[in-house]
Amino acid sequence: MRKSPGKALAAAALAIGLSLVGAAPAGAVKGGVVDAGRGGADQTLAYGRTICYQADVIGLGWQNAVCNGAVAGSVGQGQTIGALRFVTGSWFGLCARVFMAGGTNWEGWSCADDGKYLQVGIPGHYVAVQAIEFRTDSGPMGIRASLSGSGWLGWSYGGNVWTGVGEFRAFEAFAVNPNPGSGS
């Protein structure tokens, strides 16, 4: 089955992000997925992990990929996020689920191995992400979000982390730190 051009471009953007942080060599896209590897001598982050991610901002589309604690989305512009994409290096898998505006339940869990992108939410629609939860067995991580009308929430850390729960406000921006205690 042939990958859609949008998926191939998203994987390429995330591969570039991973190469910038030393988690994967430039051009590490094979068949529309990122080959992030399982670590190695070029890993400089604590835990040897990296994560790149991008936001589908409602009305603007997919934004550029960022990595390791950088902010994705649009801060203070009143633009909300409808979907999120992640790709990891040296995590040995990541799972996520989201709670969407107007929903009454969490969406089901989505999981991906290293080098394959994980997408949650509804890209291209006008339904905003209001909360996200992550699950990983590869050690602690951190996440924070900027919510519409209220600004940034503090960092949440652990092996099973979430942000935005009970706030009922749309995400405008978010950041993920694969290395808690590294100053974020």
ROROBA-932320 format. One record per residue (C-alpha): residue number from 1; residue in three letters; x, y, z. Coordinates in pm, whole numbers, plus 50000, padded with zeros to 5 digits. Each point is the difference from the previous one (the first is absolute). Layout:
<site NUM; ALA; <X; Y; Z>> ...
END
This chain:
<site 1; MET; <50000; 50000; 50000>> <site 2; ARG; <50137; 50340; 49903>> <site 3; LYS; <50042; 50265; 50272>> <site 4; SER; <49816; 50328; 49950>> <site 5; PRO; <50220; 50300; 49911>> <site 6; GLY; <49890; 50173; 50322>> <site 7; LYS; <50118; 49708; 50214>> <site 8; ALA; <50330; 49977; 49813>> <site 9; LEU; <50060; 50375; 50044>> <site 10; ALA; <49914; 49982; 50369>> <site 11; ALA; <50241; 49709; 50048>> <site 12; ALA; <50270; 50191; 49811>> <site 13; ALA; <49949; 50308; 50218>> <site 14; LEU; <50026; 49791; 50315>> <site 15; ALA; <50311; 49825; 49862>> <site 16; ILE; <50163; 50340; 49952>> <site 17; GLY; <49911; 50089; 50359>> <site 18; LEU; <50151; 49676; 50127>> <site 19; SER; <50317; 50056; 49798>> <site 20; LEU; <50036; 50349; 50149>> <site 21; VAL; <50009; 49858; 50352>> <site 22; GLY; <50230; 49713; 49908>> <site 23; ALA; <49743; 49723; 50034>> <site 24; ALA; <49995; 49898; 49635>> <site 25; PRO; <50218; 50074; 49700>> <site 26; ALA; <49869; 50246; 49745>> <site 27; GLY; <49805; 49819; 49731>> <site 28; ALA; <49891; 49723; 50235>> <site 29; VAL; <49657; 49967; 49842>> <site 30; LYS; <49927; 49656; 49860>> <site 31; GLY; <49663; 49929; 49844>> <site 32; GLY; <49839; 50308; 50152>> <site 33; VAL; <50104; 49927; 50359>> <site 34; VAL; <50290; 50131; 50202>> <site 35; ASP; <50280; 49758; 50080>> <site 36; ALA; <50104; 50143; 50337>> <site 37; GLY; <50209; 49703; 50107>> <site 38; ARG; <50038; 49864; 50351>> <site 39; GLY; <50270; 50227; 50135>> <site 40; GLY; <50374; 49999; 49954>> <site 41; ALA; <50306; 50212; 50061>> <site 42; ASP; <49841; 50313; 49855>> <site 43; GLN; <49730; 50009; 50270>> <site 44; THR; <50083; 50293; 50227>> <site 45; LEU; <49676; 50039; 50194>> <site 46; ALA; <49945; 49855; 50346>> <site 47; TYR; <49836; 49658; 49967>> <site 48; GLY; <50120; 50004; 49635>> <site 49; ARG; <49650; 50099; 49883>> <site 50; THR; <49857; 50259; 49768>> <site 51; ILE; <49650; 50095; 49887>> <site 52; CYS; <49889; 50219; 49712>> <site 53; TYR; <49645; 50120; 49953>> <site 54; GLN; <49778; 50231; 49802>> <site 55; ALA; <49657; 50157; 50037>> <site 56; ASP; <49714; 50024; 49752>> <site 57; VAL; <49878; 50352; 50080>> <site 58; ILE; <49634; 50039; 49908>> <site 59; GLY; <49968; 50218; 49690>> <site 60; LEU; <50378; 50008; 49941>> <site 61; GLY; <50090; 49632; 49954>> <site 62; TRP; <50306; 49808; 50113>> <site 63; GLN; <50274; 50219; 50147>> <site 64; ASN; <50374; 49930; 49984>> <site 65; ALA; <50129; 49714; 50214>> <site 66; VAL; <50191; 50085; 50319>> <site 67; CYS; <50181; 49780; 50252>> <site 68; ASN; <50089; 49943; 50366>> <site 69; GLY; <49818; 50269; 50198>> <site 70; ALA; <49953; 50256; 49721>> <site 71; VAL; <49654; 50153; 49961>> <site 72; ALA; <49766; 49874; 49726>> <site 73; GLY; <49680; 50181; 49904>> <site 74; SER; <49910; 50367; 50027>> <site 75; VAL; <50043; 50183; 50329>> <site 76; GLY; <49757; 50285; 50074>> <site 77; GLN; <49860; 50021; 49647>> <site 78; GLY; <49660; 49847; 50076>> <site 79; GLN; <50074; 49710; 49762>> <site 80; THR; <49927; 49656; 50144>> <site 81; ILE; <50144; 49656; 49929>> <site 82; GLY; <49791; 49726; 49839>> <site 83; ALA; <50260; 49722; 49976>> <site 84; LEU; <50352; 49913; 50112>> <site 85; ARG; <50277; 49785; 49850>> <site 86; PHE; <50298; 49848; 50179>> <site 87; VAL; <50303; 49794; 49906>> <site 88; THR; <50247; 49864; 50253>> <site 89; GLY; <50358; 49877; 50009>> <site 90; SER; <50123; 49755; 50268>> <site 91; TRP; <49665; 49987; 50183>> <site 92; PHE; <49905; 49645; 49903>> <site 93; GLY; <49644; 50116; 49937>> <site 94; LEU; <49761; 50276; 50100>> <site 95; CYS; <49622; 50003; 50044>> <site 96; ALA; <49769; 50301; 50012>> <site 97; ARG; <49632; 50087; 50008>> <site 98; VAL; <49811; 50329; 49990>> <site 99; PHE; <49675; 50151; 50121>> <site 100; MET; <49837; 50212; 49730>> <site 101; ALA; <49776; 50307; 50044>> <site 102; GLY; <49634; 49907; 50021>> <site 103; GLY; <50088; 49641; 50086>> <site 104; THR; <49881; 49799; 50294>> <site 105; ASN; <50276; 49737; 49996>> <site 106; TRP; <50369; 49968; 49930>> <site 107; GLU; <50093; 49872; 49654>> <site 108; GLY; <50156; 49654; 49999>> <site 109; TRP; <50372; 49948; 50053>> <site 110; SER; <50230; 50024; 49696>> <site 111; CYS; <50349; 49855; 50023>> <site 112; ALA; <50310; 50002; 49778>> <site 113; ASP; <50349; 49855; 50010>> <site 114; ASP; <50310; 50216; 49963>> <site 115; GLY; <50035; 50155; 49657>> <site 116; LYS; <49631; 49971; 49913>> <site 117; TYR; <49778; 50298; 50048>> <site 118; LEU; <49715; 49998; 50249>> <site 119; GLN; <49704; 50224; 49921>> <site 120; VAL; <49711; 50091; 50232>> <site 121; GLY; <49709; 50238; 49950>> <site 122; ILE; <49813; 50094; 49684>> <site 123; PRO; <50211; 50186; 49740>> <site 124; GLY; <49824; 50236; 49762>> <site 125; HIS; <49683; 50033; 50209>> <site 126; TYR; <49883; 50272; 50236>> <site 127; VAL; <50008; 49793; 50317>> <site 128; ALA; <50269; 50093; 50253>> <site 129; VAL; <50212; 49783; 50229>> <site 130; GLN; <49919; 50076; 50365>> <site 131; ALA; <50220; 49747; 50181>> <site 132; ILE; <50269; 49744; 49922>> <site 133; GLU; <50136; 49701; 50189>> <site 134; PHE; <50321; 49809; 49926>> <site 135; ARG; <50114; 49656; 50105>> <site 136; THR; <50352; 49862; 49969>> <site 137; ASP; <50214; 49740; 50172>> <site 138; SER; <50328; 50169; 49906>> <site 139; GLY; <50023; 50227; 50306>> <site 140; PRO; <49856; 50335; 50102>> <site 141; MET; <49907; 50277; 49758>> <site 142; GLY; <49842; 50343; 50034>> <site 143; ILE; <49722; 50185; 49821>> <site 144; ARG; <49837; 50340; 50027>> <site 145; ALA; <49737; 50185; 49799>> <site 146; SER; <49884; 50355; 49936>> <site 147; LEU; <49621; 50011; 50015>> <site 148; SER; <49766; 50244; 49828>> <site 149; GLY; <49909; 50284; 50235>> <site 150; SER; <50220; 49886; 50289>> <site 151; GLY; <50362; 49967; 49883>> <site 152; TRP; <50262; 49743; 50095>> <site 153; LEU; <49942; 49717; 50245>> <site 154; GLY; <50299; 49879; 50200>> <site 155; TRP; <50209; 49698; 49900>> <site 156; SER; <49857; 49656; 50081>> <site 157; TYR; <50260; 49722; 50040>> <site 158; GLY; <49997; 49621; 50019>> <site 159; GLY; <49971; 49681; 49797>> <site 160; ASN; <49626; 50055; 49959>> <site 161; VAL; <49941; 50376; 49963>> <site 162; TRP; <49716; 50227; 49892>> <site 163; THR; <49920; 50366; 49975>> <site 164; GLY; <49681; 50200; 49948>> <site 165; VAL; <49779; 49746; 50181>> <site 166; GLY; <49694; 50171; 50152>> <site 167; GLU; <50087; 50341; 49854>> <site 168; PHE; <49758; 49974; 49702>> <site 169; ARG; <50203; 50251; 49799>> <site 170; ALA; <50155; 49943; 49659>> <site 171; PHE; <50375; 49948; 49953>> <site 172; GLU; <50177; 50287; 49822>> <site 173; ALA; <50353; 49868; 50052>> <site 174; PHE; <50184; 49721; 50175>> <site 175; ALA; <50349; 49873; 50076>> <site 176; VAL; <50137; 49654; 50087>> <site 177; ASN; <50322; 49947; 50196>> <site 178; PRO; <50151; 49651; 49967>> <site 179; ASN; <50253; 50076; 50274>> <site 180; PRO; <49844; 50126; 50325>> <site 181; GLY; <50243; 50187; 50217>> <site 182; SER; <50181; 50147; 49701>> <site 183; GLY; <49892; 50355; 50084>> <site 184; SER; <49649; 50017; 49851>> 
END
